[in-house]
Amino acid sequence: MRFPAFLLSLCLAGLTHAQILPQAPTVAAKSWLLLDYSTGQALASYNPDERVEPASLTKLMTAYVVLAALKEGRLRSDQVVPVSERAWKTQGSRMFIEPKRPVTVDELLRGMIVQSGNDACIALAEAVAGSEEAFAESMNREAQRLGLKATRFANSTGLPDPQHYSTARDLGALAAALIRDYPEHYPLYSLREYTYNRISQANRNRLLWSDPAVDGVKTGHTESAGYCLIASAKRGPRRLLSVVMGAASDGMRMQESQKLLNFGFQFFDAVKLYAADQEVSRLRVWKGAQNTVKAGFLEDFTLSLPKGVAEKVKASLTSRQPLVAPVQKGQRVATLQLTLDDKPYGEYPVVALETVPVAGMIGRAWDTMRLWFE
């Protein structure tokens, strides 16, 4: 589901009161975040904007760029990729590709996603961009386009580098973008095992075995980064993402991720406040072919709310006046302000649900005169 970009940074300042916001669990990690996939809301967090080493969570962006190349026809899944000496001899986790053994893009994707192969990452990077350095530039362009403002990539693998960093918030947004933009490839992240070159390796995301709702996403570990895990779980129509950075062990990152997911499903509900194209308000338009425009949301406007408080949410609308034609469908025309228990909850842009062209010369002249008296 593609959610509007503005929902990635909802204002939740009003939810700091214990009587409104459920108390988040204590999580043993350097930083962490619990994200509602459909709305983009951060349901709970700790140091989500602190700079951290992404380790192998980097491979989410590597996959994103490779999948874009597949979608655009610059790669084919059955394409045989040459294995360079650099890819063959890379450090860290590997899928064990060899220079003289043919390997396809599809096999490399599975080796990168399931086995976390650094050799697969470099081979794919070289296939897409010619070199890992050029590929890293593509990664950074995509990070900028996706609004990951605190992220920079120096390589495709996640091996430590002073110029390679991110945050829990950015990595959560990246994982959500990958699921949203490439749903046909996301099932690869639920594979528990993959065999290449007669070597079988298990997926390091052990939640795939312990929680049937978990269907991805990626682990990461270096000595300096600690143990990291982004996990995604879907129960019914709801999907939550947990981001745990810098846990002390493999078992700890699994335990703390499970704790966050359980908390989100147990204490929050997804509430649809307005349907797509539902008229929230009708606003005055000046110098237009019609005098009003319907305003609302182009997609269902859904929020995650603490259980049992939906009836306490109150809404008010502030329009941008004077609103002068032409008005384009999708143009921001107002702001919806929500309060919960009379405390600010958030502000959200409201858009025009239709296009209003300019009026004729007489109509424009008449409204110009009337505006003088407004």
N, C-alpha and C positions, 0 to 999 in steps of 0.2 A: 504494500500500500504506500503510495507516495503522499507524504504529509508535507504541508506548507513549510517553507524554510523558517518562517517566523516562529513556529512552534518549537524550534530547537532551543530557544532561549527564553522560555516563559518566566515571568516574574513570579516567584513564589515567596516573596518577602513576608506576606501576611500569614504564612503557615508556620511561623516560628513559635506559636503559642501551643503549649502542651495540650490544651483542651481541644485543639483543632487537628494538629498533626500527630499521628501515632509516633510513639517513641521508637526511633530506628535502633536496630540491634547494635551492639558493640562488635566491630569488625577488626580483626587483627591483621592490618595491612597498612602500607605507607599512605596509600590514597585509594579511594573507591567511589563507585557511583552506581546507583540503581536507576535505570532509564525505562520509561514506558515507550515502547517502539512506535505505537500508533500516533501518539500525541507529541512525542519528543520531550515530555516532561521528565525532569530529574525528581524522583520521588524521595530520594535520600542520598546524601553524599558526605564525603570527608576529604578535604584537600583536593577537590576535583580539578583544580586549575594549577596544581603544583607540577613543575616540570619533572618528568620521569623518563627513564629509559624504557622504550616500548619492547625491547628484546624481539622475540619472534612474532609478537602482535603486529610488527611491521609487515608481515606477510599478508595481512588483510589488504593493505594498499598495493602490494605487489600483485595480488590476485585481482584487485579492482582494475589496475592498469592493463593487465593481460586480458581480462574479460572484455574490456573496452576494445582492445585490438581484435579479438575474436568477433565481437559484434559488428565492428566496422569493416571486417573482411581483410584486415592486415595480417591475420593469422588464421589457420585452419586447425581444428582439433586433431585431425589425422596427419598434420604436417610433421615430417621428421625433422628434428632439431639437432644440429651438430653439437657435440659436447667438447667444449674447449678445455685446455689444460687447467685454466683458472677455475672453471666450474668443477672439474674432476677432483682437484686438490683442495677445495675450500674446506675451512675448518667447521667444527660444530656438527650438528645433526645432519644426516645425509640420507638420501634414498639409494645411493651407490650406483649412479650412472657412470658409464665408461665411454671413453672417446671412440672405441671401435664397435660399440653396441648401439644399434638404432634406438631412438627414443622419440615418442611423439609428444605433441603439446598436451594431449589429454593425459598421458602417463605422467608428464611433469607436473601438471596441475594436481593430480592425486598425490604425487610424491611430496609436493609442497604443502598441500592442505592437510593430508592425513599424517604423513611422516615428518612434516616440518623440515623437509630437506633443503638445506642451504645450497647444495649443488643444483637442485632443481630451480631454485630462485634465480641463480646466476645464469643458468642456461636459458631460462625464459626471458630474463632481462636482455640478454644478448640477442635473442631471436626477435624481440620487439624493437629494440633501440640500437643494436649494434654493439653496445658496451653497457656495463652496469652503471658507469658514471652518467651516461646519457639517459639511461632508464630512471635514475634517481631524480634527474631534472623533471622528467614526466611525472614522477610521483609527487614532487613538490608543486607542480602546476595543478594537479588534481586536488591536492590538499588545499591549495588556495581557492580553487573553484568551489569546493565543498564547504568552505568557511572554517577550516581547521587552522585557526589563527596562531595557535601556540605549538605548531608541529613543524618539524623539519626532518627530512630523510637524507641520509648520506649514502645509504646502500639498500639493497633489496632484501637482505636477510635479517637484519636486526642485530648484527654483531656490533659490539660497543664502538662508539665513535663520539668525540666531544660535540660534533655538529649533528648528532642524530638524537632527537628527543620528541616528546609529545606530552599529553596530559590525559588523565582518565576521561575527562569530558570530551576531548577531541577523539579519542579512540572509541568511545561509545558512539559518537556521531558517525564515525567511519564504519563501524560494524553495522549500524542501522542503514547506512547508504548502500553497503554491499548487499544486504538482504533485500532492500527495496529495489535496487536498480538491476540486479542479476538474480531474480528468484529461480530461474531455470537451472542455475549452477549451485545455488545454496545447498541443495541436498548432499553435495560432496562433503560438507562439514559435519554431517551426521554419520559418515562411514567410520566404523569402529576399527577397521584394519585394512591395510593395503599391502599387496605383495608385488615387488618388482625385483628382477634379477635373482629370483628364488629366495629373496629375503623378505619375510613378513614382519611388519612393524605395526604396533597398535597405536591408535589415536591417543594422544596424551590427555585429552579431555575426558577424565574418568567419570564425569557427571553423565555421559552418554550411557553408561551402564547402570547408574544408581537412580536416575530420575527419568522416567519415560517421557516427560514433557520437554526435556532438554534435547535440542536438535543441532547444536553448534555452540561456540564458534571457534575459539583458538586459544591455545596456551602460549606462554612465553617464559623463558628463564635464561638468565646469565647470573654469574656470581654477583655482579654489581647491581643488577635490576631486581634480584630476588625472583620469587615465583609469581607469575601473573596469569590471569585467566579472564577472558571475556566469554560469558556463557549466555545463551539465549534459550528461553523456555516459552512454550505456547500451551496455555491451558484454556480450552474453549476458544473464544475469539481473541483473547488477549495474549500479547507477546511482551515479555519483559526482557531486558538486557542487564546483566550485572557485569561490572568492570572492577576487578580486584588487582591492585598493583603492589608488588613488593611484599608478598606474604613470605613466611619463614620456611615453608616446605610445600611439596606437592599436595600432601594431605590437607594442609591448612588452606591453600587457595581453593581447593574443592569444597571444604567445609564452610568457608566464609561466603563463597559464591552461592551455595545452596541456602545459606541463612538469609542472604539478601533476597533471593528469588521468592522464598517462602514468605518473607515479610511483605513483599509487594503484593503478592496474590491474596494474602490473608487480610490485609488491612486497607486495601484500596479497591475501588470499583471504577470501571470506565463508564462515564455517563455522557450520553449524547445530548448536548444542550440545544443544538440546531442542526437540522438536516441540510444537505447540500441544496443550494438554490432556494432555501426557505427565506421568505421575506422577513427580515428582522425589523426593518423600518423602511419608510418611504420618505426620501429626502427631497427638499426643494431644489430645483435646478433653474438657473437663470440663463437666458439667451439660448434656450434649447428648443428643439422641435416639440418636446413635451415638457411639462412643468415640474415633473417629479421623476425620480429614479428609484427602483427597488434596490435595497441594500441588504447584504447578508454575507454568506460564505459559499464559495464555489465547491467546497467539499464538506462532508459531515464535520461539524465542529464538536469534537469529543475531548473531554478532559478526564484525567484520573483524579478522583476525589476520595478523601477518607470515607470509609463506609459509614452510611447513615447521615451524611451531612448535605446531600444533594439539595434537599428542600430548603436549606438555609442560604443557598447561593442567590444573590440578587444582582441584577444587571442594569446598567444605565449606558446610554449611547451619547457620545459627543460627536457631532458632525462637523465637517470642514466647511465653513460658510464664509463668504458666498461661494457656492459650488456653481461654476460657470461652464456651460457647454463649449466644446464637445466633451462628453464623458464616455470613456471606453469601458467595456465590460472587463471586470477584473481590476479596475483602477481603485486604489484606496480612497474611500470617501468619508470614513468615520472611524471612531475608536470605541470598542466595547470595553467598559470597565466592570469587572466583577468584584464583589465583596462577599466575604464569608464571615458570618457573625459580626457584621459591620466593620470588618477589617479588610484592607485591600488584599485581593487575591491575585489579580493580574490584569493587564491591558492587552487587547488583541485587535489587529486591524480588521475592519469591515470593508468590503469591496462592493462596487456596483455589480448588480446581477444582469444588467442589460446595457446596451450602448444608447446614448442619447446624442444625436447629431445636433449641429447648430440650427437655430431657427432662421427664417428668412430675414431680409433686411428690416422689415417693419417690426417683426417680433424682437429682433436684437435691439433696435432703437427704443422700443417701448420699455424693455427690461433695463436698458442703460439708464433711462430717465427714472425708473422706479428705484434703482439702486442708489441714486443720488439722495433719495429720501429715507433710505433704510438706515 
